[in-house]
Amino acid sequence: MSEAAHTPLTRPRRLPGDRPMPEQVCRMIRVDHAGEFGATRIYAGQLAVLPRAGAIAGTVRHMAAQEQRHREVFDRMLPERRVRPTLLAPFWHVAGFALGAATALLGEKAAMACTVAVEEVIDEHYRAQAEILPESEESLRRTIEEFRAEELEHRDIGIDHGAERAPAYTLLSSAIKSATKLAIWLSTRI
């Protein structure tokens, strides 16, 4: 199939200045590992603050377990693919926990608003990655698509648990989405 033509059934063609695909794949793995690491830290922060017996705690533990599984897959991929992790991991360790704890301190709806905001950005991020991966990376594409489906499930859970009724939802969501996009940009490169 020619890279020159682009229809919904084909991959977009490469443009001058695009990084070689092997380098793009390394960056994808690096940033996806960082993102799943950050997600585990967000949920750890939320679980540290939310009441253990609260209605939402079990739901957060379920989502945290899925994120931990995602992280473990990328933990294995880093050495298998000879990809160095982001140098920002110590920062994401603290920042993710702080974001989770801060939103949980604002209440269960704010914690769910955090989940919705992050997952909406990750949905687009994973979709864009899956679209450009070549056939030779079918296994990685399947992994990304599987994780994307679970991230969308998390978004839906957040909405079902009142995320949009959180205090200052629009402001909170916008700030978290901006921070998530910045984290993606930085972790891809550093």
C-alpha positions as CSV (number, residue, x, y, z in Angstrom):
1,M,0.0,0.0,0.0
2,S,1.5,3.4,-1.0
3,E,2.3,5.8,1.8
4,A,1.4,8.7,-0.5
5,A,-2.4,8.0,-0.4
6,H,-4.2,8.6,2.8
7,T,-7.7,7.3,3.3
8,P,-9.4,6.1,6.5
9,L,-8.1,2.6,5.6
10,T,-4.4,3.6,5.2
11,R,-1.7,5.1,7.3
12,P,-0.8,8.8,6.8
13,R,2.3,9.3,4.7
14,R,5.6,10.4,6.2
15,L,6.5,14.0,6.0
16,P,9.9,15.6,5.7
17,G,11.4,16.0,9.1
18,D,9.4,13.0,10.6
19,R,11.5,10.9,12.9
20,P,12.3,7.4,11.6
21,M,9.7,4.8,12.8
22,P,12.0,2.9,15.1
23,E,12.7,6.2,16.9
24,Q,9.0,7.0,17.1
25,V,8.3,3.6,18.5
26,C,11.0,4.1,21.2
27,R,9.4,7.4,22.1
28,M,6.0,5.8,22.3
29,I,7.1,3.1,24.6
30,R,9.0,5.7,26.8
31,V,6.0,8.0,27.1
32,D,3.5,5.2,27.5
33,H,5.6,3.7,30.3
34,A,5.8,7.2,32.0
35,G,2.0,7.7,31.6
36,E,1.1,4.3,33.1
37,F,3.6,5.0,35.9
38,G,2.0,8.4,36.5
39,A,-1.5,6.8,36.5
40,T,-0.5,4.3,39.2
41,R,0.8,7.2,41.3
42,I,-2.4,9.3,40.8
43,Y,-4.5,6.4,42.1
44,A,-2.1,5.8,45.0
45,G,-2.6,9.4,46.0
46,Q,-6.4,9.1,45.7
47,L,-6.4,5.9,47.7
48,A,-4.2,7.5,50.4
49,V,-6.9,10.1,51.0
50,L,-10.3,8.5,50.1
51,P,-12.0,6.5,52.9
52,R,-11.0,2.9,52.6
53,A,-14.6,1.7,53.1
54,G,-16.1,4.5,50.9
55,A,-18.3,3.6,48.0
56,I,-15.7,4.8,45.5
57,A,-12.6,3.2,47.0
58,G,-13.3,-0.2,45.5
59,T,-13.8,1.3,42.1
60,V,-10.5,3.3,42.4
61,R,-8.7,0.1,43.5
62,H,-10.1,-1.7,40.4
63,M,-8.8,1.1,38.0
64,A,-5.5,1.2,39.9
65,A,-5.0,-2.5,39.4
66,Q,-5.6,-2.2,35.6
67,E,-3.1,0.7,35.5
68,Q,-0.6,-1.4,37.4
69,R,-0.9,-4.2,34.8
70,H,-0.4,-1.6,32.0
71,R,2.7,-0.3,33.8
72,E,4.1,-3.9,34.2
73,V,3.7,-4.5,30.5
74,F,5.7,-1.3,29.7
75,D,8.2,-2.2,32.5
76,R,8.9,-5.4,30.5
77,M,9.0,-3.6,27.2
78,L,11.6,-1.1,28.1
79,P,14.5,-3.5,28.4
80,E,13.2,-5.9,25.7
81,R,13.1,-3.0,23.2
82,R,16.2,-1.3,24.7
83,V,14.3,1.9,25.4
84,R,15.5,4.1,28.2
85,P,12.8,5.3,30.6
86,T,12.0,9.0,31.0
87,L,14.4,10.9,33.2
88,L,11.4,12.6,34.7
89,A,10.2,9.5,36.6
90,P,11.2,10.9,40.0
91,F,9.1,14.0,39.2
92,W,6.1,12.0,38.0
93,H,6.4,9.8,41.2
94,V,5.7,12.9,43.3
95,A,3.5,14.9,40.9
96,G,1.2,12.0,40.2
97,F,0.7,11.2,43.9
98,A,0.2,14.9,44.6
99,L,-2.4,15.2,41.9
100,G,-4.3,12.2,43.1
101,A,-4.2,13.2,46.7
102,A,-5.2,16.8,45.9
103,T,-8.2,15.8,43.8
104,A,-9.3,13.3,46.4
105,L,-9.1,16.0,49.1
106,L,-11.6,18.0,47.0
107,G,-13.9,15.0,47.2
108,E,-14.9,11.8,45.3
109,K,-16.4,13.8,42.4
110,A,-13.1,15.7,42.0
111,A,-11.1,12.5,42.1
112,M,-13.4,11.2,39.3
113,A,-13.0,14.4,37.4
114,C,-9.2,13.9,37.5
115,T,-9.7,10.4,36.0
116,V,-12.0,11.7,33.3
117,A,-9.6,14.5,32.3
118,V,-6.6,12.3,32.2
119,E,-8.3,9.5,30.3
120,E,-9.8,11.8,27.7
121,V,-6.2,13.0,26.8
122,I,-4.9,9.4,26.9
123,D,-7.6,8.2,24.6
124,E,-6.5,10.7,21.9
125,H,-2.8,9.9,22.6
126,Y,-3.2,6.2,22.3
127,R,-5.5,6.6,19.2
128,A,-2.9,8.7,17.5
129,Q,-0.2,6.2,18.3
130,A,-2.2,3.2,17.0
131,E,-2.9,5.0,13.7
132,I,0.7,5.5,12.8
133,L,2.2,2.2,13.8
134,P,3.3,0.0,10.9
135,E,2.2,-3.6,10.3
136,S,5.5,-4.7,11.8
137,E,4.3,-3.3,15.1
138,E,1.0,-5.1,15.2
139,S,1.7,-6.5,18.7
140,L,2.3,-3.0,20.1
141,R,-0.7,-1.7,18.4
142,R,-2.9,-4.4,19.9
143,T,-1.5,-3.6,23.4
144,I,-2.1,0.1,22.9
145,E,-5.7,-0.5,21.7
146,E,-6.4,-2.9,24.6
147,F,-5.1,-0.3,27.1
148,R,-7.0,2.5,25.3
149,A,-10.3,0.5,25.8
150,E,-9.6,0.2,29.5
151,E,-8.7,3.9,29.8
152,L,-12.1,4.7,28.1
153,E,-13.7,2.4,30.6
154,H,-12.1,4.5,33.4
155,R,-13.4,7.7,31.8
156,D,-16.9,6.2,31.7
157,I,-16.6,5.1,35.3
158,G,-15.6,8.6,36.3
159,I,-18.5,10.1,34.5
160,D,-20.9,7.6,36.0
161,H,-19.6,8.5,39.5
162,G,-20.4,12.2,39.1
163,A,-17.1,13.7,37.7
164,E,-19.0,16.4,35.9
165,R,-20.6,17.5,39.2
166,A,-17.2,18.2,40.8
167,P,-16.6,21.7,42.1
168,A,-15.3,23.9,39.3
169,Y,-15.3,20.9,37.0
170,T,-14.5,22.9,33.8
171,L,-11.5,24.6,35.4
172,L,-10.3,21.5,37.1
173,S,-10.7,19.4,33.9
174,S,-9.0,21.9,31.8
175,A,-6.0,22.3,34.1
176,I,-5.5,18.5,34.4
177,K,-5.8,18.0,30.6
178,S,-3.2,20.7,30.0
179,A,-0.8,19.2,32.6
180,T,-1.3,15.7,31.1
181,K,-0.5,17.0,27.6
182,L,2.6,18.7,28.9
183,A,3.6,15.5,30.7
184,I,3.2,13.6,27.5
185,W,5.3,16.1,25.5
186,L,8.1,16.1,28.1
187,S,8.2,12.4,28.7
188,T,8.4,11.7,25.0
189,R,11.5,13.8,24.8
190,I,13.3,13.6,28.2
